Amino acid sequence: MTFTRNISWDRDPSTDAMANSLLAIEVLDSFHSVFRPSVVDVILSCRYREIPEMLLGDRPPTPRLRMVRSGEPDYDADLIPVADAAVSSTVQETDCSILHPWLTSALQQDCADNDALVTLEQLSCWYGSAWLASAKEFPLEGTLRGDGGPDVPVHLTAHEGDLWVAAPGAGYEGPSPVALDVTLEDERLVARIRAAWMPWARPGSDQHGRLLAASERLSGKGWQVSTR
């Protein structure tokens, strides 16, 4: 699923940069009932204050940030390769009440050029756990059978009375059951939601139904379904 939301730079550039960047949190908030990120990665850039549509070659002091949920499988720090070191923090929960002030603080950094401002370029949540209607979705005693590969153990956990499943940690090269990212492209934000495992990708399943309900919540906030 792909959604887009047009942004504008019609007011004060700093105010717009903050408001536009924080729209990415809306995506996570809309999908909170079906997806709990374990690792959140953020890439920041600097843009011209007078022409915010244009990127500067400069980067803010901490252009790459990572938040990891504690108590999760042992996710390797190199699970998501980055060109330079990410500033990492560990929290008990990666919900919006934590992510919003975390991202707000990151956006308040300074660029080397006084005529520039910090903007979000990408927020990625490629690893996490997804809501599961029943453990019977994984009849092989908590294992996931890969395409032509060996069975690997999945992690079934309880959270607020619901059952959640996450991909294995370090050493697992497959995708998370559900993943999403939000990218700033020209004058719009593009949100991509991917259901990689069959219980969530299969139309008619309870898991797929939750994804559709989350999509409707996001549409209700002004995001448009994209056909591209």
The 8 nearest C-alpha neighbors of each residue, nearest first, counted from 0:
[[1, 192, 191, 193, 2, 224, 225, 190],
 [0, 2, 191, 225, 190, 224, 192, 3],
 [3, 1, 224, 190, 225, 223, 189, 222],
 [4, 2, 189, 223, 188, 222, 190, 225],
 [3, 5, 222, 188, 187, 223, 6, 189],
 [4, 6, 187, 186, 188, 3, 7, 222],
 [7, 5, 187, 186, 19, 4, 8, 188],
 [6, 8, 9, 5, 186, 15, 19, 10],
 [7, 9, 15, 10, 12, 6, 51, 11],
 [8, 10, 7, 11, 12, 15, 6, 14],
 [11, 9, 8, 12, 15, 14, 7, 13],
 [10, 12, 14, 13, 15, 9, 8, 16],
 [13, 11, 15, 14, 16, 8, 10, 48],
 [14, 12, 16, 15, 11, 17, 116, 48],
 [15, 13, 17, 11, 12, 16, 18, 10],
 [14, 16, 12, 18, 13, 17, 8, 19],
 [17, 15, 13, 19, 14, 18, 118, 12],
 [16, 18, 20, 14, 15, 19, 21, 13],
 [19, 17, 15, 21, 20, 16, 14, 22],
 [18, 20, 16, 22, 17, 21, 15, 6],
 [21, 19, 119, 17, 22, 18, 16, 23],
 [20, 22, 23, 18, 24, 19, 17, 99],
 [21, 23, 25, 24, 20, 19, 18, 26],
 [24, 22, 21, 25, 26, 181, 20, 122],
 [23, 25, 27, 22, 26, 21, 28, 95],
 [26, 24, 28, 22, 23, 27, 29, 217],
 [25, 27, 29, 24, 28, 23, 217, 30],
 [28, 26, 30, 24, 29, 25, 31, 23],
 [27, 29, 25, 31, 26, 30, 24, 95],
 [28, 30, 26, 27, 213, 217, 216, 31],
 [31, 29, 213, 27, 28, 32, 33, 34],
 [30, 32, 28, 34, 33, 29, 27, 35],
 [33, 31, 30, 34, 130, 213, 209, 29],
 [32, 34, 130, 129, 31, 30, 209, 210],
 [33, 35, 129, 31, 30, 128, 32, 36],
 [34, 36, 128, 127, 31, 129, 37, 33],
 [37, 35, 127, 38, 124, 126, 34, 128],
 [36, 38, 127, 68, 126, 67, 35, 39],
 [37, 39, 67, 36, 66, 126, 124, 68],
 [40, 38, 124, 66, 65, 123, 67, 36],
 [39, 41, 65, 123, 122, 64, 124, 38],
 [42, 40, 122, 64, 63, 121, 65, 123],
 [41, 43, 63, 121, 120, 62, 119, 122],
 [44, 42, 62, 119, 120, 118, 63, 41],
 [45, 43, 58, 118, 117, 59, 120, 62],
 [44, 46, 117, 116, 55, 58, 115, 57],
 [47, 45, 54, 55, 51, 115, 116, 53],
 [46, 48, 115, 51, 50, 49, 53, 114],
 [47, 49, 115, 51, 114, 50, 116, 12],
 [48, 50, 47, 51, 12, 114, 115, 46],
 [49, 51, 47, 52, 48, 53, 46, 12],
 [52, 50, 47, 46, 53, 48, 49, 12],
 [51, 53, 50, 54, 185, 186, 46, 47],
 [54, 52, 51, 46, 50, 47, 55, 185],
 [55, 53, 46, 45, 47, 56, 52, 51],
 [56, 54, 46, 57, 45, 47, 53, 44],
 [55, 57, 54, 58, 45, 44, 46, 53],
 [56, 58, 55, 45, 59, 111, 110, 44],
 [59, 57, 44, 45, 62, 60, 110, 56],
 [58, 60, 110, 62, 61, 109, 44, 45],
 [61, 59, 62, 58, 108, 110, 109, 111],
 [60, 62, 59, 63, 86, 64, 85, 58],
 [63, 61, 43, 59, 42, 58, 60, 44],
 [64, 62, 42, 85, 61, 41, 43, 86],
 [65, 63, 86, 85, 41, 40, 87, 42],
 [64, 66, 40, 87, 39, 86, 85, 41],
 [65, 67, 88, 39, 87, 38, 89, 40],
 [68, 66, 38, 89, 37, 69, 88, 90],
 [67, 69, 37, 90, 91, 92, 89, 93],
 [70, 68, 91, 71, 90, 89, 67, 92],
 [69, 71, 68, 72, 91, 73, 67, 90],
 [70, 72, 69, 68, 73, 37, 74, 168],
 [73, 71, 168, 74, 167, 70, 169, 154],
 [74, 72, 168, 169, 75, 71, 167, 70],
 [75, 73, 168, 169, 72, 76, 78, 71],
 [74, 76, 78, 169, 77, 73, 168, 170],
 [77, 75, 78, 74, 79, 80, 169, 73],
 [78, 76, 75, 79, 80, 81, 74, 169],
 [77, 79, 75, 76, 80, 74, 169, 172],
 [78, 80, 77, 81, 76, 75, 125, 40],
 [81, 79, 77, 78, 82, 76, 83, 84],
 [82, 80, 83, 79, 84, 85, 77, 63],
 [81, 83, 80, 84, 85, 63, 79, 77],
 [82, 84, 81, 85, 63, 80, 62, 86],
 [85, 83, 86, 81, 82, 63, 64, 87],
 [84, 86, 63, 64, 87, 65, 83, 81],
 [87, 85, 64, 65, 63, 84, 61, 88],
 [86, 88, 65, 66, 85, 64, 89, 67],
 [87, 89, 66, 67, 65, 90, 86, 64],
 [90, 88, 67, 66, 68, 69, 87, 91],
 [91, 89, 68, 92, 69, 67, 88, 93],
 [90, 92, 69, 68, 93, 89, 70, 67],
 [93, 91, 90, 94, 68, 97, 69, 37],
 [94, 92, 68, 97, 98, 36, 95, 90],
 [93, 95, 96, 92, 97, 98, 35, 31],
 [94, 96, 98, 97, 99, 28, 24, 93],
 [95, 97, 94, 98, 99, 100, 93, 101],
 [98, 96, 95, 94, 99, 100, 93, 101],
 [97, 99, 95, 101, 100, 96, 102, 94],
 [98, 100, 102, 101, 95, 97, 96, 103],
 [101, 99, 103, 102, 98, 104, 97, 96],
 [102, 100, 98, 104, 99, 103, 97, 105],
 [101, 103, 105, 104, 99, 100, 98, 106],
 [102, 104, 100, 106, 105, 101, 99, 107],
 [103, 105, 107, 101, 102, 106, 100, 108],
 [106, 104, 102, 107, 103, 108, 101, 61],
 [105, 107, 103, 104, 108, 117, 102, 118],
 [108, 106, 104, 105, 103, 109, 117, 17],
 [109, 107, 106, 105, 59, 117, 110, 60],
 [110, 108, 59, 111, 107, 116, 117, 60],
 [109, 111, 59, 112, 115, 116, 45, 113],
 [110, 112, 113, 109, 57, 59, 58, 115],
 [111, 113, 110, 114, 115, 57, 109, 116],
 [114, 112, 115, 111, 110, 109, 116, 48],
 [113, 115, 112, 48, 47, 116, 49, 110],
 [116, 114, 47, 48, 46, 113, 112, 45],
 [115, 117, 45, 46, 48, 110, 47, 13],
 [116, 118, 45, 106, 44, 46, 43, 59],
 [119, 117, 44, 16, 43, 45, 120, 20],
 [118, 120, 43, 20, 121, 42, 44, 117],
 [119, 121, 183, 43, 42, 182, 118, 44],
 [122, 120, 182, 42, 181, 41, 119, 123],
 [121, 123, 41, 181, 180, 40, 182, 42],
 [124, 122, 180, 40, 39, 125, 179, 121],
 [125, 123, 39, 179, 126, 178, 36, 180],
 [124, 126, 178, 123, 179, 175, 127, 38],
 [127, 125, 175, 37, 124, 38, 36, 178],
 [126, 128, 36, 37, 35, 165, 175, 38],
 [127, 129, 165, 164, 35, 34, 163, 36],
 [128, 130, 34, 163, 33, 164, 177, 35],
 [131, 129, 163, 33, 162, 34, 164, 132],
 [130, 132, 163, 162, 133, 129, 206, 164],
 [133, 131, 205, 206, 130, 162, 134, 136],
 [134, 132, 135, 131, 136, 162, 137, 130],
 [133, 135, 136, 137, 131, 132, 138, 162],
 [134, 136, 137, 138, 133, 132, 139, 140],
 [135, 137, 134, 133, 138, 198, 131, 132],
 [138, 136, 135, 139, 141, 134, 142, 140],
 [137, 139, 135, 140, 136, 141, 134, 142],
 [140, 138, 142, 137, 141, 143, 144, 135],
 [141, 139, 138, 142, 137, 152, 134, 135],
 [142, 140, 153, 139, 137, 152, 138, 143],
 [143, 141, 152, 153, 151, 139, 140, 150],
 [142, 144, 151, 150, 152, 145, 153, 141],
 [145, 143, 150, 149, 142, 151, 146, 148],
 [144, 146, 148, 147, 150, 143, 149, 151],
 [147, 145, 148, 144, 149, 150, 143, 173],
 [146, 148, 145, 149, 144, 150, 143, 151],
 [149, 147, 145, 146, 150, 144, 151, 143],
 [150, 148, 145, 151, 144, 147, 146, 143],
 [149, 151, 144, 143, 142, 145, 148, 152],
 [150, 152, 143, 142, 149, 153, 144, 167],
 [153, 151, 142, 141, 143, 167, 154, 150],
 [154, 152, 142, 166, 141, 167, 165, 143],
 [153, 155, 165, 164, 156, 166, 167, 152],
 [156, 154, 164, 163, 153, 165, 162, 157],
 [157, 155, 163, 162, 164, 154, 158, 165],
 [156, 158, 162, 161, 163, 160, 159, 155],
 [157, 159, 161, 160, 162, 156, 163, 130],
 [160, 158, 161, 157, 162, 163, 156, 32],
 [159, 161, 158, 157, 162, 163, 156, 130],
 [162, 160, 158, 157, 159, 163, 130, 131],
 [161, 163, 157, 131, 156, 130, 158, 155],
 [164, 162, 130, 156, 131, 129, 155, 128],
 [163, 165, 155, 128, 154, 129, 156, 131],
 [166, 164, 128, 154, 127, 153, 167, 129],
 [165, 167, 175, 153, 168, 154, 176, 164],
 [168, 166, 153, 171, 165, 72, 152, 154],
 [167, 169, 74, 72, 73, 171, 170, 166],
 [170, 168, 74, 75, 171, 73, 167, 78],
 [169, 171, 172, 168, 167, 75, 74, 78],
 [172, 170, 169, 173, 167, 168, 166, 151],
 [171, 173, 170, 174, 169, 78, 167, 168],
 [174, 172, 171, 175, 166, 145, 167, 195],
 [175, 173, 176, 195, 172, 166, 126, 125],
 [174, 176, 126, 177, 166, 178, 127, 125],
 [177, 175, 196, 195, 194, 129, 174, 166],
 [178, 176, 194, 175, 193, 195, 129, 34],
 [179, 177, 125, 193, 124, 192, 175, 126],
 [180, 178, 192, 124, 191, 125, 193, 123],
 [179, 181, 123, 191, 122, 190, 124, 182],
 [180, 182, 190, 122, 189, 121, 23, 123],
 [183, 181, 121, 189, 188, 120, 184, 190],
 [182, 184, 188, 120, 187, 189, 121, 185],
 [185, 183, 187, 188, 186, 182, 189, 120],
 [184, 186, 187, 183, 52, 188, 53, 6],
 [187, 185, 6, 184, 5, 7, 52, 188],
 [186, 188, 5, 6, 4, 184, 185, 183],
 [187, 189, 183, 4, 3, 182, 184, 5],
 [188, 190, 3, 182, 181, 2, 183, 187],
 [191, 189, 181, 2, 1, 180, 3, 182],
 [192, 190, 1, 179, 180, 0, 193, 181],
 [191, 193, 179, 0, 178, 1, 190, 194],
 [192, 194, 178, 177, 195, 179, 191, 0],
 [193, 195, 177, 200, 199, 196, 176, 178],
 [196, 194, 176, 193, 177, 174, 200, 197],
 [197, 195, 176, 198, 194, 199, 200, 177],
 [196, 198, 200, 199, 201, 195, 194, 176],
 [199, 197, 201, 200, 196, 206, 204, 136],
 [200, 198, 207, 206, 197, 201, 194, 196],
 [199, 201, 197, 194, 198, 207, 196, 202],
 [200, 202, 197, 199, 198, 204, 207, 203],
 [203, 201, 204, 207, 200, 208, 199, 205],
 [202, 204, 201, 207, 205, 208, 206, 200],
 [205, 203, 207, 206, 202, 201, 208, 198],
 [206, 204, 208, 207, 132, 209, 203, 199],
 [205, 207, 199, 209, 208, 204, 198, 131],
 [208, 206, 199, 210, 204, 209, 205, 202],
 [209, 207, 205, 211, 206, 210, 204, 212],
 [208, 210, 212, 206, 207, 211, 213, 33],
 [209, 211, 207, 213, 208, 212, 214, 33],
 [210, 212, 214, 208, 213, 209, 215, 207],
 [213, 211, 209, 215, 214, 210, 208, 216],
 [212, 214, 216, 210, 30, 215, 211, 29],
 [215, 213, 211, 217, 212, 216, 210, 218],
 [214, 216, 218, 212, 213, 217, 219, 211],
 [217, 215, 213, 219, 214, 218, 29, 212],
 [216, 218, 214, 220, 219, 215, 29, 222],
 [219, 217, 222, 215, 220, 221, 216, 223],
 [218, 220, 216, 217, 221, 215, 222, 214],
 [221, 219, 217, 218, 222, 216, 25, 215],
 [222, 220, 218, 219, 223, 4, 217, 3],
 [223, 221, 218, 4, 3, 220, 2, 217],
 [222, 224, 3, 2, 218, 225, 4, 221],
 [225, 223, 2, 1, 3, 226, 222, 218],
 [224, 226, 2, 1, 227, 223, 3, 0],
 [225, 227, 224, 1, 2, 0, 223, 3],
 [226, 225, 1, 224, 2, 0, 3, 189]]
